[in-house]
Amino acid sequence: MSAPLHQRVDIALGERSYPILIGPRLLEDASLLGTHITARSLLIVTNETIAPLYLAKLQNALQGRRVATLILPDGEQHKTLESYSRILDALVAERMNRDAAAVALGGGVIGDMVGFAAASYQRGIDYVQVPTTLLAQVDSSVGGKTGVNHPRGKNMIGAFHQPRCVLADTSTLQTLSPREYRAGLAEVVKYGFIRDSAFLKWIEANVDGLLAREDSAVMHAVRRSCEIKADVVGQDEREHGLRAILNLGHTFGHAIETASGYGNWLHGEAVAAGMAMAAEMSMRLGWLQQAENDRVVHVLKRLGLPIAPPRIGVQRGRELMGMDKKVLGGRIRLVLLKGLGHATVVDDYADPALEATLQAHFG
C-alpha cells in the first residue's frame, strides 16, 4: 500500500529522543513499521476489545519477524501487578532477549503496563506505543510514564521508560465508544487550559467537528496536544517541576477514580471533574476570573464531560489526595490556573480555598 499521509512530532531527550507519528492507517503500513520498529523479535500486548479489531492488521504489517501475542482483559480494573506479571511471563516464555521489543496495542492501560514490563524485563528492553484511544494518543503514550495501580492509589507502582516511537493511528478512533472518545477530549482541552489559550479558543470553535470525529479536527487536536506535551517533557522528563502542570485536575481526579472503584469513572471523566474543581479553587484564590471559570465549565459541558464528581466525602477525598505522588513534605501539591493558558504547581495555597472546594464537590 502507498504510505498514508502522516505528521510527525519529536520528543527531544538526547539519546532517548523519539518520534510521534500521527495519521490514518499507520498500523497497517509495513514500510513505516519497518522503519521505526527495528527489533526482529516482538511481543504484541493488547486486550480483548482491541484484538479482534486491529491485532491481525498489525501482525500482517510485521511479517518477516518473530511475533508473539498476549491478549489481556480490558479495563482500568485490570491495571494491576497481576497483569504486569502476565506480560513478564509471556516475555520469558517466548524467550525474548534484550534485543527484543514489546509493542503496546491499545489504550492507556495497555500502554502503561507494557512500558513498565519493558522497563523491568532484563533491566530494560525497547517498547513501541501503538495507542488506539484518543486519551492514549494525546497523553499517556507520550512521555515515558509507565506503571500499574495499587488498591490505595492510581499509578503508585511504575518507572520512567521512554518508548522507541509512538504510532498514533487516527483511524482507530472511529471504533471508540462515544464515552471513551469524549473522555479523551478531556486531556485535549487540558492542554489549552494549562499552556495554550489559542488552542483553547480553537477547541471552543471546533467542538462540533471534534465530537463528529472529523479527520482534520482530530488530526489537529492530536498533533497540537502532542506538541505541547513534547515541549513540556523535553524540558522536564522526570517531573521535577514544569512537567507537573500536565496533571491539571489529576489529583482530584485520581481520588475520584480510586474512591469510585477503578473503571467506574473513566480517567478522562475524572480528570474533567477534577479540572472543574481546580478552576473553582483557582477562582477562590483570586487567580481566575469568574468569566474564565465559566469558560472552563462551559467547554467541558459542550464536550459532553462531567463537571460534578461523586460525593465521596471530604475526609475520604483528602485521604486519597494525600496518596498522590505529588505530595511533598506532607503538603498536597496542586496544579492550579493563574489565567487560562497559565498553569502553576503550588503547595503554599490558602487551606480554606481547598476546604471550600472539597466541601462544595466532595461533601
PEFENNOR-V760937 format. One record per pair of residues at least 6 apart in sequence whose C-alpha atoms are under 7 Angstrom apart, sorted by sequence separation. I is the first residue (numbers start at 0). J is the second residue. D is the distance in whole Angstrom. If there is no record, write none. Layout:
i=I j=J d=D
i=I j=J d=D
This chain:
i=10 j=16 d=5
i=103 j=109 d=6
i=117 j=123 d=6
i=118 j=124 d=6
i=130 j=136 d=5
i=148 j=154 d=4
i=149 j=155 d=6
i=235 j=241 d=6
i=281 j=287 d=5
i=282 j=288 d=6
i=325 j=331 d=7
i=326 j=332 d=6
i=336 j=342 d=4
i=337 j=343 d=7
i=10 j=17 d=5
i=103 j=110 d=5
i=117 j=124 d=5
i=147 j=154 d=5
i=148 j=155 d=6
i=191 j=198 d=5
i=192 j=199 d=7
i=209 j=216 d=6
i=235 j=242 d=6
i=282 j=289 d=7
i=325 j=332 d=6
i=335 j=342 d=6
i=336 j=343 d=6
i=9 j=17 d=6
i=10 j=18 d=6
i=117 j=125 d=6
i=146 j=154 d=6
i=147 j=155 d=7
i=148 j=156 d=6
i=191 j=199 d=4
i=208 j=216 d=6
i=209 j=217 d=6
i=256 j=264 d=6
i=334 j=342 d=7
i=335 j=343 d=5
i=9 j=18 d=4
i=117 j=126 d=6
i=147 j=156 d=6
i=334 j=343 d=6
i=335 j=344 d=6
i=8 j=18 d=6
i=9 j=19 d=6
i=103 j=113 d=6
i=130 j=140 d=6
i=146 j=156 d=5
i=147 j=157 d=6
i=231 j=241 d=7
i=232 j=242 d=6
i=256 j=266 d=7
i=282 j=292 d=7
i=296 j=306 d=7
i=321 j=331 d=6
i=334 j=344 d=4
i=7 j=18 d=7
i=8 j=19 d=5
i=146 j=157 d=4
i=188 j=199 d=6
i=231 j=242 d=6
i=333 j=344 d=6
i=334 j=345 d=6
i=7 j=19 d=6
i=8 j=20 d=7
i=101 j=113 d=7
i=114 j=126 d=7
i=128 j=140 d=6
i=145 j=157 d=5
i=146 j=158 d=6
i=332 j=344 d=7
i=333 j=345 d=5
i=7 j=20 d=5
i=145 j=158 d=5
i=256 j=269 d=6
i=279 j=292 d=6
i=332 j=345 d=5
i=333 j=346 d=6
i=6 j=20 d=6
i=7 j=21 d=6
i=144 j=158 d=6
i=145 j=159 d=6
i=255 j=269 d=6
i=278 j=292 d=6
i=332 j=346 d=5
i=5 j=20 d=7
i=6 j=21 d=5
i=144 j=159 d=5
i=145 j=160 d=7
i=331 j=346 d=6
i=5 j=21 d=5
i=6 j=22 d=6
i=101 j=117 d=7
i=143 j=159 d=5
i=144 j=160 d=6
i=330 j=346 d=6
i=5 j=22 d=4
i=143 j=160 d=5
i=252 j=269 d=4
i=4 j=22 d=6
i=110 j=128 d=6
i=143 j=161 d=4
i=252 j=270 d=5
i=142 j=161 d=6
i=143 j=162 d=6
i=3 j=23 d=7
i=252 j=272 d=7
i=275 j=295 d=7
i=3 j=24 d=7
i=249 j=270 d=5
i=252 j=273 d=5
i=275 j=296 d=6
i=248 j=270 d=5
i=251 j=273 d=5
i=47 j=70 d=6
i=248 j=271 d=7
i=40 j=64 d=6
i=41 j=65 d=6
i=42 j=66 d=6
i=43 j=67 d=6
i=44 j=68 d=6
i=45 j=69 d=6
i=46 j=70 d=5
i=47 j=71 d=6
i=97 j=121 d=6
i=100 j=124 d=6
i=101 j=125 d=7
i=102 j=126 d=6
i=103 j=127 d=6
i=104 j=128 d=7
i=105 j=129 d=7
i=106 j=130 d=5
i=249 j=273 d=6
i=39 j=64 d=5
i=40 j=65 d=5
i=41 j=66 d=5
i=42 j=67 d=5
i=43 j=68 d=5
i=44 j=69 d=5
i=45 j=70 d=5
i=46 j=71 d=4
i=47 j=72 d=6
i=48 j=73 d=6
i=99 j=124 d=7
i=100 j=125 d=5
i=101 j=126 d=5
i=102 j=127 d=5
i=103 j=128 d=5
i=104 j=129 d=5
i=105 j=130 d=5
i=106 j=131 d=5
i=140 j=165 d=7
i=248 j=273 d=4
i=2 j=28 d=6
i=39 j=65 d=6
i=40 j=66 d=6
i=41 j=67 d=6
i=42 j=68 d=5
i=43 j=69 d=6
i=44 j=70 d=6
i=45 j=71 d=6
i=46 j=72 d=5
i=47 j=73 d=6
i=98 j=124 d=7
i=99 j=125 d=7
i=100 j=126 d=5
i=101 j=127 d=6
i=102 j=128 d=6
i=103 j=129 d=6
i=104 j=130 d=6
i=105 j=131 d=5
i=106 j=132 d=5
i=248 j=274 d=4
i=46 j=73 d=5
i=97 j=124 d=6
i=104 j=131 d=7
i=105 j=132 d=7
i=247 j=274 d=6
i=107 j=135 d=5
i=271 j=299 d=7
i=27 j=56 d=6
i=83 j=112 d=6
i=87 j=116 d=6
i=106 j=135 d=5
i=248 j=277 d=6
i=27 j=57 d=6
i=78 j=108 d=6
i=86 j=116 d=7
i=110 j=140 d=6
i=115 j=145 d=5
i=26 j=57 d=5
i=29 j=60 d=4
i=114 j=145 d=5
i=115 j=146 d=5
i=136 j=167 d=6
i=275 j=306 d=6
i=28 j=60 d=6
i=29 j=61 d=6
i=107 j=139 d=6
i=27 j=60 d=5
i=75 j=108 d=6
i=83 j=116 d=6
i=87 j=120 d=7
i=107 j=140 d=7
i=111 j=144 d=7
i=112 j=145 d=6
i=187 j=220 d=7
i=271 j=304 d=6
i=272 j=305 d=6
i=78 j=112 d=7
i=111 j=145 d=4
i=112 j=146 d=6
i=128 j=162 d=7
i=190 j=224 d=6
i=271 j=305 d=6
i=272 j=306 d=4
i=111 j=146 d=5
i=112 j=147 d=6
i=127 j=162 d=5
i=271 j=306 d=6
i=272 j=307 d=6
i=111 j=147 d=7
i=126 j=162 d=5
i=127 j=163 d=6
i=128 j=164 d=6
i=129 j=165 d=6
i=130 j=166 d=7
i=268 j=304 d=6
i=272 j=308 d=6
i=125 j=162 d=7
i=126 j=163 d=6
i=127 j=164 d=5
i=128 j=165 d=5
i=129 j=166 d=5
i=130 j=167 d=6
i=131 j=168 d=7
i=187 j=224 d=6
i=190 j=227 d=7
i=268 j=305 d=6
i=125 j=163 d=6
i=127 j=165 d=6
i=128 j=166 d=6
i=129 j=167 d=6
i=133 j=172 d=6
i=118 j=158 d=7
i=131 j=171 d=5
i=132 j=172 d=6
i=131 j=172 d=6
i=115 j=157 d=6
i=118 j=160 d=6
i=115 j=158 d=6
i=132 j=175 d=7
i=313 j=357 d=6
i=313 j=358 d=6
i=316 j=361 d=7
i=114 j=160 d=7
i=133 j=180 d=6
i=134 j=182 d=7
i=138 j=186 d=7
i=291 j=339 d=7
i=313 j=361 d=5
i=134 j=183 d=4
i=287 j=336 d=7
i=312 j=361 d=5
i=313 j=362 d=5
i=133 j=183 d=5
i=137 j=187 d=7
i=286 j=336 d=7
i=287 j=337 d=6
i=310 j=360 d=7
i=311 j=361 d=5
i=312 j=362 d=5
i=193 j=244 d=7
i=286 j=337 d=5
i=287 j=338 d=5
i=310 j=361 d=4
i=311 j=362 d=7
i=134 j=186 d=6
i=286 j=338 d=7
i=308 j=360 d=6
i=309 j=361 d=7
i=310 j=362 d=6
i=255 j=308 d=7
i=258 j=311 d=7
i=307 j=360 d=7
i=308 j=361 d=7
i=281 j=335 d=6
i=40 j=95 d=7
i=281 j=336 d=6
i=49 j=105 d=6
i=278 j=335 d=7
i=41 j=99 d=6
i=42 j=100 d=7
i=43 j=101 d=6
i=44 j=102 d=6
i=45 j=103 d=6
i=277 j=335 d=6
i=278 j=336 d=6
i=40 j=99 d=5
i=41 j=100 d=5
i=42 j=101 d=5
i=43 j=102 d=5
i=44 j=103 d=5
i=45 j=104 d=5
i=46 j=105 d=7
i=38 j=98 d=6
i=39 j=99 d=7
i=40 j=100 d=7
i=41 j=101 d=6
i=42 j=102 d=6
i=43 j=103 d=6
i=44 j=104 d=6
i=45 j=105 d=6
i=38 j=99 d=5
i=41 j=102 d=7
i=43 j=104 d=7
i=38 j=100 d=6
i=254 j=316 d=6
i=45 j=109 d=6
i=254 j=319 d=5
i=254 j=320 d=6
i=80 j=147 d=6
i=79 j=147 d=5
i=284 j=352 d=6
i=78 j=147 d=5
i=79 j=148 d=6
i=251 j=320 d=7
i=283 j=352 d=6
i=78 j=148 d=6
i=79 j=149 d=7
i=250 j=320 d=6
i=280 j=352 d=6
i=250 j=323 d=6
i=280 j=353 d=6
i=280 j=356 d=6
i=276 j=356 d=7
i=186 j=267 d=7
i=185 j=267 d=5
i=182 j=265 d=7
i=250 j=333 d=7
i=137 j=221 d=6
i=183 j=267 d=6
i=136 j=221 d=7
i=182 j=267 d=4
i=185 j=270 d=7
i=182 j=268 d=5
i=185 j=271 d=6
i=137 j=224 d=6
i=247 j=334 d=5
i=137 j=225 d=6
i=246 j=334 d=7
i=247 j=335 d=7
i=142 j=232 d=6
i=244 j=334 d=6
i=203 j=298 d=6
i=206 j=302 d=7
i=244 j=342 d=6
i=244 j=343 d=6
i=153 j=253 d=6
i=244 j=344 d=6
i=243 j=344 d=7
i=153 j=257 d=7
i=152 j=257 d=6
i=181 j=302 d=7
i=181 j=303 d=7
i=181 j=304 d=7
i=35 j=164 d=7
i=25 j=166 d=7
i=26 j=168 d=6
i=25 j=168 d=5
i=196 j=339 d=6
i=24 j=168 d=6
i=196 j=340 d=5
i=19 j=164 d=6
i=20 j=165 d=6
i=21 j=166 d=6
i=22 j=167 d=7
i=23 j=168 d=5
i=195 j=340 d=5
i=15 j=161 d=7
i=17 j=163 d=6
i=18 j=164 d=5
i=19 j=165 d=5
i=20 j=166 d=5
i=21 j=167 d=5
i=22 j=168 d=5
i=23 j=169 d=5
i=24 j=170 d=6
i=193 j=339 d=7
i=194 j=340 d=4
i=17 j=164 d=5
i=18 j=165 d=6
i=19 j=166 d=6
i=20 j=167 d=6
i=21 j=168 d=6
i=22 j=169 d=5
i=23 j=170 d=5
i=192 j=339 d=5
i=193 j=340 d=5
i=194 j=341 d=6
i=21 j=169 d=7
i=192 j=340 d=5
i=193 j=341 d=5
i=194 j=342 d=7
i=191 j=340 d=6
i=193 j=342 d=5
i=152 j=322 d=6
i=76 j=261 d=5
i=75 j=261 d=6
i=76 j=262 d=6
i=75 j=262 d=5
i=74 j=262 d=6
i=8 j=225 d=7
i=8 j=226 d=6
i=10 j=229 d=5
i=9 j=229 d=7
i=12 j=233 d=6
i=11 j=233 d=5
i=10 j=233 d=6
